[in-house]
């Protein structure tokens, strides 16, 4: 029997989504804003005064209370739900977790999780806060393949700390 899962979208589900990143010298604030909006269309990003190149200014960008709907759609389209579950759950501490995604991939509308090294173009740090976050992460990343290969956060099939796959299923 093929079960049709409830599609989670992050709206009215008690999960707060926040994004953080640092605008460094050499970063183009317009491109960073485009990258944010590519995965979080509702984000409210402050405009920055243009800097002359090379800039020496470090600025923080923070977007709070974001919708997670489009992000979840993208990880479903990219078929990276198990990777997303592992990445979102790696730093899970009670009702809070943080994970990083590539800004360069986000600029193209893709999700690429970053684990140890900072990739070219930098990262966005995403924070999720909410009661029952562990169960919510497992549910929002559920797919029909888990009927034959069950998965849960921090199981023996989880990715290695470096982000590499620990097992392969046929």
C-alpha positions as CSV (number, residue, x, y, z in Angstrom):
1,X,0.0,0.0,0.0
2,X,1.5,3.3,-1.1
3,X,0.7,5.9,1.6
4,X,0.3,9.6,0.6
5,X,2.1,11.7,3.1
6,X,0.8,14.9,4.5
7,X,2.7,17.7,2.7
8,X,4.4,19.9,5.2
9,X,5.0,23.5,4.2
10,X,6.2,25.2,7.4
11,X,3.1,27.5,7.5
12,X,1.1,27.5,10.7
13,X,3.0,24.4,11.9
14,X,4.8,26.2,14.9
15,X,8.2,26.3,13.2
16,X,10.0,29.6,13.2
17,X,12.6,30.0,10.3
18,X,15.4,32.5,10.5
19,X,18.3,33.2,8.1
20,X,21.7,34.7,8.9
21,X,24.7,35.6,6.7
22,X,27.6,37.9,6.7
23,X,28.1,40.4,3.9
24,X,31.9,40.4,3.4
25,X,34.2,42.6,1.4
26,X,33.9,41.6,-2.2
27,X,30.3,40.3,-1.8
28,X,27.6,41.9,-4.0
29,X,24.6,42.8,-1.8
30,X,22.3,42.6,-4.7
31,X,23.4,39.1,-5.6
32,X,23.1,38.0,-1.9
33,X,19.5,39.4,-1.9
34,X,18.7,37.5,-5.1
35,X,20.1,34.3,-3.5
36,X,17.9,34.8,-0.4
37,X,14.8,35.5,-2.5
38,X,15.5,32.4,-4.7
39,X,14.7,30.1,-1.7
40,X,12.8,32.4,0.6
41,X,10.7,34.6,-1.7
42,X,9.0,36.4,1.2
43,X,12.2,37.5,2.9
44,X,12.5,41.1,3.9
45,X,16.1,42.2,3.2
46,X,17.3,45.7,4.0
47,X,18.8,47.7,1.2
48,X,22.5,48.5,1.6
49,X,24.2,51.7,0.5
50,X,26.5,51.0,-2.5
51,X,30.2,50.5,-1.5
52,X,33.2,51.3,-3.7
53,X,35.3,48.3,-4.5
54,X,37.1,47.0,-2.6
55,X,34.8,47.4,0.4
56,X,36.2,46.8,3.9
57,X,32.8,46.7,5.6
58,X,31.4,43.5,7.2
59,X,27.6,43.5,7.6
60,X,25.2,41.1,9.0
61,X,22.0,40.1,7.2
62,X,19.2,38.6,9.2
63,X,15.8,37.6,8.0
64,X,13.3,36.4,10.6
65,X,9.9,34.6,10.4
66,X,10.5,33.2,6.9
67,X,8.2,30.8,5.1
68,X,9.8,27.4,4.6
69,X,7.3,26.3,1.9
70,X,9.4,27.1,-1.2
71,X,12.6,25.7,0.4
72,X,10.7,22.4,1.2
73,X,9.4,22.3,-2.4
74,X,13.0,22.6,-3.7
75,X,14.4,19.8,-1.6
76,X,11.5,17.6,-2.9
77,X,12.2,18.5,-6.5
78,X,15.9,17.9,-6.1
79,X,15.1,14.5,-4.4
80,X,17.5,15.3,-1.5
81,X,15.0,14.6,1.4
82,X,17.2,12.2,3.3
83,X,20.2,14.5,3.0
84,X,18.0,17.4,4.1
85,X,16.8,15.4,7.1
86,X,20.4,14.6,8.1
87,X,21.6,18.1,7.6
88,X,18.8,19.8,9.4
89,X,19.1,17.3,12.3
90,X,22.9,17.3,12.8
91,X,22.9,20.2,15.2
92,X,19.4,19.6,16.7
93,X,19.3,20.6,20.3
94,X,15.8,20.2,21.8
95,X,13.5,22.7,20.0
96,X,16.3,24.4,17.9
97,X,18.6,23.5,15.1
98,X,20.9,25.3,12.7
99,X,22.3,24.2,9.3
100,X,24.2,25.9,6.5
101,X,23.4,26.1,2.8
102,X,25.6,27.4,-0.1
103,X,24.7,31.0,-1.1
104,X,26.0,30.3,-4.7
105,X,23.7,27.3,-5.1
106,X,20.8,29.3,-3.6
107,X,21.5,32.0,-6.2
108,X,20.5,29.4,-8.8
109,X,17.4,28.2,-6.8
110,X,19.1,25.0,-5.6
111,X,19.8,23.8,-2.1
112,X,23.3,22.5,-1.3
113,X,24.0,21.8,2.3
114,X,27.4,22.8,3.7
115,X,29.0,20.9,6.6
116,X,32.6,21.7,7.4
117,X,34.3,23.9,4.8
118,X,32.7,27.1,3.6
119,X,32.1,26.8,-0.1
120,X,33.0,29.4,-2.7
121,X,30.4,32.3,-2.3
122,X,29.8,31.7,1.4
123,X,26.8,30.3,3.3
124,X,23.5,31.1,4.7
125,X,22.9,29.8,8.2
126,X,19.3,28.7,8.7
127,X,17.8,28.4,12.1
128,X,14.6,26.4,12.9
129,X,12.9,26.8,16.2
130,X,9.7,25.0,17.4
131,X,8.3,22.4,19.7
132,X,8.5,18.8,18.4
133,X,11.2,19.9,15.9
134,X,12.7,16.4,15.6
135,X,9.4,14.9,14.6
136,X,8.6,17.8,12.3
137,X,12.0,17.4,10.4
138,X,11.4,13.7,9.9
139,X,7.8,14.4,8.7
140,X,8.6,17.2,6.3
141,X,11.4,15.2,4.7
142,X,9.4,12.0,4.4
143,X,9.2,10.2,1.1
144,X,7.7,6.9,-0.1
145,X,11.2,5.3,-0.2
146,X,11.1,5.2,3.6
147,X,8.4,2.5,3.4
148,X,11.1,0.1,2.2
149,X,14.1,1.7,3.9
150,X,13.0,3.3,7.1
151,X,15.0,6.3,8.3
152,X,15.0,8.6,11.3
153,X,17.2,11.3,12.6
154,X,20.6,10.1,13.9
155,X,20.1,6.5,12.8
156,X,23.0,4.3,11.5
157,X,22.2,5.4,7.9
158,X,22.8,9.1,8.7
159,X,25.4,10.9,6.8
160,X,28.9,11.2,8.2
161,X,29.8,14.4,10.0
162,X,31.7,15.5,6.8
163,X,28.5,15.3,4.8
164,X,29.5,12.1,3.0
165,X,27.0,9.1,2.7
166,X,27.6,6.5,5.3
167,X,25.6,3.7,3.5
168,X,24.1,3.0,0.1
169,X,20.8,1.1,-0.3
170,X,20.0,-0.8,-3.5
